[in-house]
Amino acid sequence: MQNPMVIDGFAFRIPTIPSRYRANCSKEFGMFVTGETKGMNSSKAEKAGLTRGEFVEMAICAIAQKTLSFKPHYENEQFTEVWGIPVAGGMKTHFHEKCSELSTFLIHRQSQDKMKGLVETFGREAFNSWVEEGMEGDPNEYALRKASEAYFSNIFRFEMVQSEGNYGPYFYLAVTTRPLATPLEEAAVKAARMIYEDEKNGILHCADPRLIENEAMCLGASSSHLAIAPGNGTAEVIEAQQPVKQQQLKGK
């Protein structure tokens, strides 16, 4: 474990090995899980202490778009990798009330579409603001900067919602935001900013070597990393190319 970030009386841990969860959207689960749950139903997984509830609320640190394969079910498919600091939900309640840790999970298909829809809403609101303020400056830069302010002024909630498909019931993750409401959330957002600042300076936290290797095998090229960069009281969503080289990865 790296030295924890201590901010305003709260501590945030950055694990040496990425703290990765899975959003199990099958009809038997509909919850976040951790560890090996193969062959288990939700009841057995819960008894084994591997479930983390039906929702998580977090301060977002980074969002990565990846092409991954998990055979036999998924091959060269798009996933969205979410990195954040949980402030509510099962991922958080396993920690003392005054601490949390950097955590990550993947979202896919319908859940991924919900996330993209939310980001598009930020962009639309930013465009309206640019027009209202006189359409000065580069509209793309303005929209990018304005829309991304939402990342560091809101808590994101990912919650399982049941739906019905061709093969019966299943779950997807609905994504919503809300304003900061507690001292813990304010401190978590500050930590999220600091984590990204570290990454800008070459200290990687939001990177899982297993997924980087997986994507390299899928693409045979570099991965695209969508991150959130703070600056002068605002934040920007920027896209940076992260070369897939093991020596660039910090051991986790």
C-alpha positions as CSV (number, residue, x, y, z in Angstrom):
1,M,0.0,0.0,0.0
2,Q,1.2,3.5,-0.8
3,N,1.0,6.1,1.9
4,P,-2.7,7.0,2.3
5,M,-4.0,10.5,1.4
6,V,-5.1,12.2,4.5
7,I,-7.4,15.1,3.7
8,D,-9.5,17.2,6.2
9,G,-9.4,14.3,8.7
10,F,-10.3,11.6,6.2
11,A,-7.9,8.9,4.9
12,F,-8.0,7.4,1.4
13,R,-6.0,4.3,0.6
14,I,-4.4,3.6,-2.8
15,P,-4.0,-0.2,-3.0
16,T,-0.8,-1.8,-4.3
17,I,-3.0,-4.2,-6.3
18,P,-6.0,-2.5,-7.9
19,S,-9.2,-3.0,-5.8
20,R,-11.4,-4.3,-8.6
21,Y,-15.1,-5.2,-8.3
22,R,-17.4,-6.7,-10.8
23,A,-20.9,-5.5,-11.7
24,N,-22.7,-8.9,-11.9
25,C,-25.8,-8.1,-13.9
26,S,-27.2,-11.6,-14.2
27,K,-30.7,-12.3,-12.9
28,E,-29.2,-14.4,-10.1
29,F,-27.2,-11.5,-8.8
30,G,-27.8,-7.9,-9.7
31,M,-25.1,-6.6,-7.4
32,F,-21.4,-5.8,-7.2
33,V,-19.1,-8.7,-6.2
34,T,-15.5,-9.2,-5.4
35,G,-13.2,-12.2,-5.5
36,E,-13.9,-15.6,-7.1
37,T,-17.7,-16.3,-7.3
38,K,-17.7,-19.0,-10.1
39,G,-20.3,-21.6,-9.4
40,M,-22.0,-19.6,-6.7
41,N,-25.4,-18.0,-6.6
42,S,-26.0,-14.7,-4.9
43,S,-26.9,-16.3,-1.6
44,K,-23.7,-18.3,-1.4
45,A,-21.6,-15.3,-2.5
46,E,-23.2,-13.2,0.2
47,K,-22.4,-15.8,2.8
48,A,-18.8,-16.0,1.6
49,G,-18.6,-12.2,2.1
50,L,-18.1,-11.5,-1.6
51,T,-21.0,-9.2,-2.3
52,R,-20.9,-5.4,-2.2
53,G,-24.6,-4.4,-2.6
54,E,-26.7,-3.1,-5.4
55,F,-25.2,0.4,-5.7
56,V,-22.1,2.4,-5.1
57,E,-21.7,6.2,-4.8
58,M,-18.3,7.6,-5.5
59,A,-16.1,10.5,-6.4
60,I,-14.9,9.8,-9.9
61,C,-11.1,9.8,-10.6
62,A,-10.9,8.5,-14.2
63,I,-12.9,6.8,-16.9
64,A,-11.1,4.6,-19.4
65,Q,-12.5,3.2,-22.6
66,K,-11.1,-0.3,-23.4
67,T,-11.5,-3.0,-25.9
68,L,-11.3,-6.3,-24.0
69,S,-11.9,-10.0,-24.3
70,F,-13.3,-12.4,-21.6
71,K,-13.8,-15.6,-23.5
72,P,-16.1,-17.4,-24.2
73,H,-18.7,-14.6,-23.6
74,Y,-16.9,-11.4,-24.8
75,E,-14.4,-11.0,-27.5
76,N,-12.9,-7.6,-28.6
77,E,-15.8,-5.7,-27.1
78,Q,-16.0,-2.2,-25.7
79,F,-16.0,-1.7,-22.0
80,T,-15.9,1.4,-19.8
81,E,-13.5,1.2,-16.8
82,V,-14.6,3.4,-13.9
83,W,-12.1,4.5,-11.2
84,G,-13.4,6.3,-8.1
85,I,-13.5,6.6,-4.3
86,P,-16.6,5.0,-2.8
87,V,-18.5,7.2,-0.3
88,A,-21.6,5.1,0.0
89,G,-22.8,1.5,-0.7
90,G,-21.3,-1.9,0.0
91,M,-17.8,-0.9,-1.3
92,K,-17.7,1.8,1.3
93,T,-19.3,0.1,4.3
94,H,-16.4,-2.3,4.5
95,F,-14.3,0.6,5.7
96,H,-14.4,2.9,8.7
97,E,-16.7,5.9,8.4
98,K,-13.7,8.2,8.0
99,C,-11.8,6.3,5.2
100,S,-12.2,4.7,1.8
101,E,-10.0,3.5,-1.0
102,L,-9.5,3.9,-4.8
103,S,-11.7,1.3,-6.5
104,T,-12.6,0.2,-10.0
105,F,-15.1,-1.8,-12.0
106,L,-16.1,-2.3,-15.6
107,I,-19.4,-1.5,-17.2
108,H,-20.7,-2.9,-20.5
109,R,-23.4,-2.7,-23.1
110,Q,-26.6,-1.1,-21.7
111,S,-24.8,0.1,-18.6
112,Q,-22.1,1.7,-20.7
113,D,-24.7,3.4,-22.9
114,K,-26.2,5.0,-19.7
115,M,-22.8,6.4,-18.8
116,K,-22.3,7.8,-22.3
117,G,-25.8,9.4,-22.1
118,L,-24.9,11.2,-18.9
119,V,-21.7,12.5,-20.4
120,E,-23.6,13.7,-23.4
121,T,-25.9,15.6,-21.1
122,F,-22.9,17.4,-19.6
123,G,-21.8,18.4,-23.2
124,R,-25.3,19.7,-24.2
125,E,-25.5,21.9,-21.1
126,A,-22.0,23.2,-21.8
127,F,-23.0,24.1,-25.4
128,N,-26.0,26.0,-24.1
129,S,-23.8,27.9,-21.7
130,W,-21.3,28.8,-24.5
131,V,-24.1,30.2,-26.6
132,E,-25.7,32.1,-23.7
133,E,-22.3,33.7,-22.8
134,G,-21.8,35.1,-26.3
135,M,-20.1,32.2,-28.2
136,E,-16.6,33.5,-27.5
137,G,-13.6,31.4,-27.8
138,D,-13.2,27.8,-29.1
139,P,-16.6,26.1,-28.5
140,N,-15.0,22.6,-28.2
141,E,-12.5,23.7,-25.6
142,Y,-15.2,25.6,-23.7
143,A,-17.6,22.6,-23.8
144,L,-14.9,20.2,-22.7
145,R,-13.9,22.4,-19.7
146,K,-17.5,23.3,-18.7
147,A,-18.9,19.9,-19.0
148,S,-16.1,18.3,-17.0
149,E,-16.8,20.5,-14.0
150,A,-19.5,18.0,-13.2
151,Y,-16.9,15.4,-12.4
152,F,-15.4,17.3,-9.5
153,S,-18.6,18.9,-8.2
154,N,-20.8,15.8,-8.1
155,I,-21.0,12.3,-6.6
156,F,-21.8,9.6,-9.1
157,R,-24.3,6.8,-8.2
158,F,-24.2,3.5,-10.0
159,E,-27.3,1.4,-9.2
160,M,-28.6,-2.0,-10.4
161,V,-31.9,-1.7,-12.1
162,Q,-33.9,-4.8,-13.2
163,S,-35.1,-5.1,-16.8
164,E,-36.5,-7.8,-19.1
165,G,-34.8,-9.1,-22.2
166,N,-35.2,-11.8,-24.8
167,Y,-33.7,-14.3,-22.4
168,G,-35.6,-13.2,-19.3
169,P,-34.8,-10.8,-16.5
170,Y,-31.4,-9.1,-16.1
171,F,-29.9,-6.0,-14.5
172,Y,-28.1,-3.0,-15.8
173,L,-26.4,-0.1,-14.0
174,A,-28.3,3.2,-14.0
175,V,-26.0,6.2,-13.6
176,T,-27.0,9.5,-11.9
177,T,-25.3,12.3,-10.2
178,R,-25.9,14.5,-7.1
179,P,-24.2,17.4,-5.4
180,L,-21.7,16.9,-2.6
181,A,-23.4,16.5,0.7
182,T,-21.0,15.5,3.4
183,P,-17.4,16.4,4.6
184,L,-16.4,12.8,3.5
185,E,-17.6,13.5,0.0
186,E,-15.8,16.9,-0.2
187,A,-12.6,15.2,0.9
188,A,-13.1,12.3,-1.5
189,V,-13.4,14.8,-4.4
190,K,-10.2,16.5,-3.3
191,A,-8.5,13.1,-3.3
192,A,-9.8,12.4,-6.8
193,R,-8.2,15.6,-8.0
194,M,-4.9,14.7,-6.4
195,I,-4.9,11.2,-7.9
196,Y,-5.2,12.6,-11.4
197,E,-2.5,15.2,-10.7
198,D,-0.2,12.3,-9.8
199,E,-1.0,10.6,-13.0
200,K,-0.3,13.7,-15.0
201,N,3.2,13.7,-13.4
202,G,3.7,10.0,-14.3
203,I,2.6,8.4,-11.1
204,L,0.0,5.9,-12.2
205,H,-2.8,4.9,-9.9
206,C,-5.7,4.3,-12.2
207,A,-4.2,1.4,-14.2
208,D,-4.7,-2.3,-14.0
209,P,-1.8,-4.2,-15.7
210,R,-4.1,-7.2,-16.4
211,L,-6.5,-5.1,-18.4
212,I,-3.8,-3.2,-20.2
213,E,-2.3,-6.5,-21.2
214,N,-5.8,-7.8,-22.2
215,E,-6.4,-4.8,-24.4
216,A,-2.9,-5.0,-26.0
217,M,-3.7,-8.5,-27.0
218,C,-7.0,-7.3,-28.5
219,L,-5.7,-4.3,-30.4
220,G,-2.0,-4.9,-30.7
221,A,-1.6,-1.2,-30.0
222,S,-1.9,1.5,-27.4
223,S,-5.0,1.9,-25.2
224,S,-7.1,5.1,-25.0
225,H,-7.4,6.5,-21.6
226,L,-10.1,9.0,-20.7
227,A,-9.2,10.9,-17.6
228,I,-10.4,13.9,-15.6
229,A,-7.9,16.7,-15.2
230,P,-8.4,19.5,-12.8
231,G,-7.2,23.1,-13.4
232,N,-7.8,26.4,-11.7
233,G,-11.0,25.4,-10.0
234,T,-12.4,23.6,-13.0
235,A,-11.8,20.2,-14.6
236,E,-11.2,19.1,-18.1
237,V,-11.9,15.7,-19.6
238,I,-8.9,14.9,-21.7
239,E,-7.9,11.9,-23.8
240,A,-4.3,10.8,-23.5
241,Q,-2.6,7.9,-25.2
242,Q,-1.0,5.5,-22.7
243,P,1.6,3.3,-24.4
244,V,1.2,-0.3,-23.4
245,K,4.7,-0.9,-21.9
246,Q,5.0,-2.9,-18.8
247,Q,7.9,-0.8,-17.6
248,Q,5.7,2.2,-17.5
249,L,3.3,0.5,-15.1
250,K,3.7,1.1,-11.4
251,G,3.7,-2.3,-9.6
252,K,0.2,-2.8,-8.1
